[in-house]
């Protein structure tokens, strides 16, 4: 398990896995999302920024992913700036930072719940709550491309497209195109 995590926990590997997920969406649904939101603790913002940089470079330089077009990647720093600019709590209090962090976490959960695809972490109770809400409120077709991040990255690193093939077959069965 530790070796798998070491292999997967690299910005370039995660960026490529996200591009693969967008390609899957394009292949199955005919288009790919134009924005990606990475929900991660602020303690790893440098790592998330490296993923964003790798992702932008990949879309510009790799011919396999140029067809995805312009895809904007956002993360907590962007949401934090938006909240401070538009919804700053009245006055300045010693509790303001905690309030803003709570708001950001709740907004991130809603983004995850309503997104076209949710890539989640098995180890995260936060992810588990979002996944539960997605399963509760969305149709099976809306959950078609959901996958855990370690599985997605490892599948991508190993050159596999097993998840894509499985999802395509499921889509064909549900739409009656078999």
Protein Blocks (a to p, Z undefined) as FASTA:
>chain_A
ZZmmmmmmcfklmmmmmmmmmmmmmmmnopacfbdcddddfklmmmmmmmmmmmmmmmmm
mmklmmnopaddddfklmmmmmmmmmgcehjdfklmmmmmmmmmmmmmmmmmmmmbdcdd
fklmklmmmmmmmmmmmcfklmmmgccfklmmmmmmnopaklmmmmmmmmmmmnopZZ
